[in-house]
Amino acid sequence: MRFVIIGAGAVGGVVAGRLAGSGADVALVARGAHLEAIRRDGLLLRQASGDSVHRLPAYATPGEVGWRPGDVAVLAVKSNDTQGVLEQLPRDVPVVCLQNGVANERAALRLFPDVYGICVMLPSAHLEPGVVVAQCAPVPGILDIGRVPGGTDETAREIAARLTKAGFVSEARDDIMRSKYAKLLKNLGNAAEALCGKADGVDEVAAVLGAEGRAVLDAAGIGYASDAEDKARRGDILQLVPVAGETRGGGSTWQSLARGTGAVEADYLNGEIVLLARLHGVPAPANETARRLVVAAAHRGDGPGSMTPAELKAAIDAATR
């Protein structure tokens, strides 16, 4: 089995480095300055235990890979880039969505018979070309996997075993989408964190977004793992630690603003709740407001913390009246 990891950013890069370090066959698809740095210097994986450099085959597009039997396409791009990637893959390759949100699996199922979802619990960072940072130790993350829409098979079990060998906690699960919808609810706060940084009051705004998200999923009849189930699965496994003297700045949306990418995946996080709300005739003004504001901030090139929690709350309150 060769892992072709498409999107070697924070999550994809850490998984690639850990897999390669455990002896797995890994290839990367990246772009821009990050691709240039990987080709020139290798992928630098920074961890509390020390740095490692992984010199891996790296391609600019999936079409350059030279696909072969036994390959697995691991999507680790932001959700807004998924469709373009899927259109470049051979139709017989298994597709693994190592991504936040729940739209990627649906998009893949339109084109591919064998689709797998991974519930990503992997605090990590990618803020400079060629460098990714694993921010938890000694276990870097929890990466449970399952077939979509449900069930497990030998491929899922083998991937879980490979991830376990690489140091992750991973198991094959029959109901992976319940876990992914629960993770979606947690990711609704990404927009608030990106807009407001770590300021006092941001957790309260994130709680409003999560509560509205639960109400929408309930109205849509979509099941998700309870807080108790999620807490039991996480336990005390994920221990954030400083790496090279630096602590975690923020999640994926925060990092997108920090890198000035011009885009965030809020349309597929908060926007998923907005879509479901519209389909089922229920309101979702808080998530629509957060989605709109963080997308606009990305387009303007604003860095993290461009609003205060009070300003974001006022905008949400105005939308609910």
N, C-alpha and C positions, 0 to 999 in steps of 0.2 A: 504494500500500500504506500503510494506517494501522496503526501499532503500538498496540494497546490493552494497556497493561502493567498487569496486575492484581496488586497488591502492590508499592507504590513504596518498599519498604524499602531496605536496603543495596544489594543486587544490582539489584533492579528500578529503584530510583531512579537509580543511577549509569548504568545502560543507558539509561533514559529521558532523562536530562539530556544524555548524549553523543549519542544519536540526534537529539534536538531541536536540539542545537547544530550538527549537521551538515546540518540542513535537512529531516530526516524529519518526517512527520506523526505526532504522538504524543498519546495520551490516557492518563490514569491512572485507576486505581481504588485508593482508599486508604480509611482509616477513622480514626475518633477524632480525637485532637488533631493527628495528622499530616495528615489530610485538611483540617482547619480551617486549619492553618498554610499548606498549599499553596494553598488557595483565597484566603487573605488576602494572603500575601506571595510566593507562587510557590515553586517547588522550588529550594532552594539547594544547588548542587553544589559541594563544596569539593575542590580538587585542588592538587597542588604548584605548578601553573602559575598558580593564582589561582582565585577564586570566580566562579561564574556563576549567575544566577537565570533560571529557566525558568517562564514563566507558561503553564501547560498546562491544557486542560480536565480537571477532576478530578471523579470520581463516587464515591458511597458504595457502590454495588453494580454488578455487571455489567449488571443489568436496566435501569439508568438511561442506559446508554451511547448508545443509538440506533445500533445496528449497521447497517453498510452494506456493499455489495459491495467486496471488496478488503481488508477488515479482517483482521487477524491477532490472535488472542488469545494474549498472552504471559503465562503463569502464572509469577509470581515470589513467590507466597505460600509459607509453610511447608507441608510435605507434609500436616500434620494439617488444613489448611484446604482442600485441593484438591477433595475431593468436593463440598463445598458450593458452590464456585465453578463447577465443571463443570455442575452442575444448573441454573445460571442463564444458560448460554451458548446462543446459537442453534446448532442442530445442524449447520449447514453451514459454520461458521467453522473455518479451520485453527487447531489448538491447538499452541502451542510451550511446552514445559516447560523454563523457565529456572530449574531447581531442582536441589538436591542430592537424592540418593537415586535409586531406580529404580522406585518404586511409582507415581509420578504418571503416567508414560506408560501403564502398564497400566490404570490407572483411566480415563484419557482414551479409550483404545482401545475400551472398552466402549460408548462413546457417540458417538464421532467417527471418521470414516473417515480424516481427514488429521491425523496426530499426528507431532510432531517433538520430538526431545530435544536439548538443548544441554548440553554438558559445561562446567560453570561453573568457571573458574579466574579468579576476580575478587575479590581482597582488597579489602574495602570495609566501611563501617561506617554504622550508623544508630542514634544514641543519643539524639537530640533531635528533637522534631517539626519537620517541614519541612526537615530538613537530612540530606544523605547525603554520604559522603566516599569518594572514590576514593583508595586507599592505595598504588597502584603508578604509576610514571611512568618514561619517557614513555608507555609502553603500559599502559593501565589493566587489561587482562585478555585472556585467551584464551577464545574462545566458539565452539568448533566445533559444528556442527549436522548432523543427519541425520534422515531419516525413521525411524519406528519401526514394525515391528521392524528394518528395514534398508533401505538404498538412499538415493538422493538424487533430487531432482526440481528443476524450475525454481523452485518456492517456496523450497526450502532454499538454492539457489544465490543467489537474490535477497536473502534475509535475510542470508546470509553477506556478500554484497557491501555491503549497507547497514551492517552492523556494522563491516566493514573501513573504510568511509568515515568512520564515527564514531570511528575510532582504535583499535579492537580488532583483535587477530589472530583471524581467523575463516576457516574453510573448511568446505565441505560434505563430509561423510564417509559412506561406505556402512555403516560399522560403529560408529556412534556409541555403542551400548550397551556395547561393550567398554570404551570410554573412561569411560563413566558408572559401570560396575562398578568400575573401577580408582579412580575418584574416591570411590566409596562406601567403599572400603577405607581411604582416607586420612581420610575423615570420621568413621570409627569412633573416632578419637582426640578428636573434639570434646567428647565427654562428659567425658573425663579433664581436658581443658583447662578446661572450665567448672567442674568440681568442685574442681580443684586450682590453677587459675590457672597462672602461669608458673614454679611452684616446681621446684626441682631434683628430678628423678626422675619428672616427669610424662611425659617422652618414653618412658621405659622401660615405663610402664603402657600408653601408647598403642600401643607396639610389640606388647605381648601381645594387645591387642584386634585389631590388624591381622593378626597371625599366625593367630589363631583364625578371623578372617573369611576369610582365604585358604583355610584348611582346609575351611571350610563350603562356599565357592563351588566348590572342587575336588570335594567330595563330591556337590554338586548338578549337576556337569557344566556349570557356567556359565563361559564364557570372559571374560577381562578383560585389559586391556593390561598388559604386564609393566612392572616398574620401569624397565627400560632404555627401553622405548617411551615411557613417561610422561616420563622425564627428557629424552629427545631432543625430545619435543614442547614441553616447557617451555623447554628451553635456558636462556638468561639473559634471557628476555623479561620476566619478572615481577620488577621491582625495587621492593621496599618503600621508601618515602620518608616522612619526616615531613610532615604537612600542618598548617599553622598552628602549627608547633612541637610537635605531638602525634604520637606513634608508635602503631602498631597495638596495641590492647589484647588482642584475641582474636577468634576466629571467630564464626560465627553463633549457636552454642549459648551461648557465653560472653556474647554481646551480649543474648541473650534473658534470661539471668539478670541481667545488668547493668541492663536496662530494667525488670525485674520484671514481665514479661508474664504470668507464671503458667503458661506452657506452653513446651515445647521439642519439637523434632521427632525426638527420640531413638528414638521408637517406629518411625520410618521409616528410621533409620540403623542403629544397633545392633540395633533391633528387626527389621530386614530379615534380618540374619544369624540372629537367634533364630528367626524364622519358617522360614527355609530349613533350619536345623538340625533343627527339629521335623519338617518335612516329609520329611527324608531320614534321620532316625534317627541323627543325630550330636550330640554335645554342644556347647554354646556358653555355658558358665557365666560366662565373663568378660564377654561382651557383654550377657548378661542382667543381671548385677550392675550394670554401668555404666549400662545403660538404666534399671533400677529406681531407682538412687540419684539420677541427675540429674533424672528426672521428679519424684521426691519433693522434691528441692531446689527445683525450679520451683514446685511446689504450695505449699511452705512460704514462698516468697518469699525464699529464700536468694540472696545475691549470689554472684558468682564467687569461688572459693577457699574454700569452706566446709569442705573436707576437705584433708588432707595427702596427698601421693602414697603415703606409707606406710600411711595408713588405708585408702585405696582399694585398694591392693595386698593388704592383709590381708583385706579383704572379698572380693576376687576369689579369693584363696587358700583362704579358708574355703568358698567355693562350689564349688571344684574338688575338695575332699576327699570 
